[in-house]
Amino acid sequence: MNFEFGVYSLGERFPDANGHALPAQERIENIIQMAKWADEAGLDVFGVGEHHRLDFVTSSYTMILAAIARETKNIKLASSLSVISTADPVRVYEDFATLDLLSGGRTEIILGRGLYLESFSLFGVSLDNYDKLFEEKLRLFMKLQEKEVVNWHGEFRPPLRDAQIAPRPVQSKIPMWIGVGGTPGSAIRAGKFGLNMALGLLAGAPERVSHLTKLYWQAANEAGHDLSKLKVSVTGHSYLADSGEQAIREFAPCYNQYMAYGLKDRGMPFYPISAEQMMPQRAANEILAVGSAEELAEKILYQHELIWSLTLHGAI
């Protein structure tokens, strides 16, 4: 088995139960320090996600990753994720190629449409072309990986004529992932294009989303891609403590505060979950990665068997 472990930060600075939120500068420093600890601990990847809101600090997420690049030595640096639909793929590629040079070839990128939609109005992009826009910009980014001088014509961006795409990264290609929440079409697209798939899973049973991985492997296989070179990741909330009970009791209040704030902002109700109600989430067949080290190891092995090994073999 070849596992990689890492930590992602979306850079949120939601208020606590007393209504206090960290100043933006302090929150950014915390993210950089967290990345340094992850690197020193030997974790494989650290990611920062893109958001354009007052309760996040990661609108210029590549600058934060660049600061982390100079403070770390080995850990891979990734976006989690880059909202390519509302960005210029050329600019995004240039930023990540530069980050790859700064980090000595440790850069990866997760591209997606994002959970929040604030960047669409902010950058004057219409939601009417939500899906077509994402696919066109994704295709352009993939083309930028292939050649230093690019000719391209599309529907939503001015054409490129003998455009010099610089700088070029240390790596021959920046490893690419497609971020997938729960949409089958997104999983199929990632497989069809032969890109890695990053699943964002927050709660429930892994069986509920295993069909997405099966669709991904099937699409990749039908498109003729080498499945042995593709990866699938699972990302979600995690908290470890010496015992499973301790982890739940310490995590539950923070989880309730976080979810209540996030869902209220989206006009959705949230009903607090007590620590006792959350205790069953420690089971191996539950996605929420909260518990003791032994319990989390069981979850990882369970998900690997369910989502990767069995699904891959069943798909082909």
C-alpha positions, -999 to 999 in steps of 0.1 A, spaced: 0 0 0 12 35 -8 -4 61 14 3 98 16 -9 119 45 -14 156 47 -32 186 61 -53 211 43 -64 246 54 -91 266 38 -79 297 58 -113 303 75 -114 326 105 -149 320 117 -159 335 151 -158 313 182 -186 309 207 -178 343 221 -179 360 187 -142 364 184 -123 358 152 -85 359 147 -71 389 129 -62 381 93 -24 385 99 -24 361 129 -45 336 110 -20 336 81 9 332 105 -9 302 121 -13 286 86 24 290 79 34 276 113 10 246 108 27 239 75 62 240 92 50 215 119 36 193 92 69 193 74 89 186 105 65 157 114 71 141 80 37 145 65 35 143 27 14 173 17 1 206 29 -27 224 10 -43 259 11 -77 266 -5 -89 296 -24 -117 318 -9 -127 355 -15 -145 364 17 -139 385 48 -141 353 70 -113 337 51 -77 348 45 -68 328 14 -79 349 -16 -42 351 -26 -35 315 -16 -5 311 -38 13 339 -19 7 320 13 20 288 -3 51 307 -15 58 318 20 54 282 32 78 271 4 106 291 19 99 278 55 97 241 46 120 215 30 102 183 20 65 186 21 44 189 -11 25 221 -15 -9 220 -30 -40 242 -36 -71 228 -20 -86 240 -43 -81 265 -71 -113 279 -85 -102 277 -122 -137 287 -135 -133 324 -123 -95 327 -129 -73 330 -159 -57 296 -165 -25 313 -178 -22 334 -146 -28 303 -125 -3 283 -144 24 310 -141 17 313 -103 21 275 -98 51 272 -121 68 300 -100 58 282 -68 73 250 -82 106 269 -87 105 284 -52 98 250 -36 123 230 -57 96 209 -74 71 203 -46 40 218 -61 7 201 -69 -27 217 -79 -63 207 -73 -86 224 -97 -124 227 -92 -155 248 -92 -156 254 -55 -183 252 -28 -188 289 -25 -197 311 -55 -185 345 -44 -157 346 -70 -182 345 -99 -197 379 -91 -164 393 -78 -146 386 -111 -176 392 -134 -182 356 -144 -217 344 -153 -231 313 -136 -251 306 -167 -220 288 -182 -210 270 -150 -201 237 -164 -188 247 -199 -166 274 -184 -149 250 -160 -142 224 -187 -128 250 -212 -105 265 -187 -94 230 -174 -86 220 -210 -65 252 -215 -46 246 -182 -38 211 -194 -25 225 -227 -3 250 -209 14 220 -193 24 206 -226 41 234 -245 61 266 -239 45 284 -268 7 280 -271 -19 287 -298 -55 283 -285 -90 296 -292 -120 292 -269 -154 307 -261 -148 324 -227 -112 338 -230 -93 358 -257 -73 336 -280 -36 328 -275 -14 333 -306 22 321 -302 19 329 -265 51 323 -245 41 306 -212 67 313 -186 83 304 -163 84 266 -167 83 246 -135 110 223 -121 87 193 -128 80 185 -164 43 188 -154 27 201 -123 7 171 -108 -30 179 -114 -61 168 -94 -98 175 -99 -117 183 -67 -150 163 -65 -177 169 -39 -206 146 -48 -213 151 -85 -210 120 -107 -202 142 -137 -172 156 -120 -158 122 -112 -163 110 -148 -146 142 -161 -116 136 -139 -113 100 -152 -119 109 -188 -91 135 -187 -67 111 -169 -63 134 -139 -61 125 -102 -93 128 -82 -96 145 -48 -128 136 -30 -140 159 -3 -160 138 22 -173 153 54 -196 128 71 -216 96 66 -206 62 54 -179 57 27 -203 34 8 -224 64 1 -198 78 -22 -179 48 -34 -199 49 -67 -180 81 -75 -147 63 -75 -161 35 -96 -173 60 -122 -139 76 -121 -120 44 -127 -144 33 -154 -141 66 -173 -103 66 -170 -101 30 -183 -125 37 -212 -104 67 -222 -73 45 -223 -54 60 -194 -28 40 -174 -47 34 -141 -16 26 -122 -5 62 -126 -37 77 -112 -44 86 -76 -76 92 -55 -75 111 -23 -100 115 5 -102 148 25 -123 155 55 -125 168 90 -100 151 114 -91 152 151 -69 129 171 -65 124 208 -51 97 231 -85 80 232 -115 81 210 -138 94 237 -114 123 244 -112 131 207 -150 133 204 -156 154 235 -129 179 225 -139 180 189 -177 182 191 -180 218 204 -157 231 177 -175 211 150 -208 225 161 -196 261 161 -179 256 127 -209 240 110 -235 263 125 -217 294 112 -210 279 78 -245 267 72 -262 298 86 -243 319 61 -257 297 33 -292 299 47 -293 263 59 -303 251 94 -279 232 116 -289 211 146 -260 207 172 -247 172 177 -238 162 213 -206 143 220 -227 112 229 -245 114 195 -211 117 177 -195 87 195 -207 62 168 -187 82 142 -156 66 156 -165 34 138 -143 23 109 -172 25 84 -178 63 91 -160 90 72 -155 116 100 -119 110 110 -122 117 147 -108 93 173 -77 77 186 -47 69 163 -57 33 162 -93 41 153 -82 64 125 -58 38 111 -88 14 109 -108 40 90 -80 45 65 -76 8 59 -114 3 55 -117 32 30 -87 19 11 -102 -15 7 -136 -1 -2 -129 29 -24 -96 20 -40 -88 -17 -42 -123 -32 -47 -136 -4 -68 -106 -4 -91 -108 -41 -97 -146 -40 -102 -143 -11 -127 -120 -30 -151 
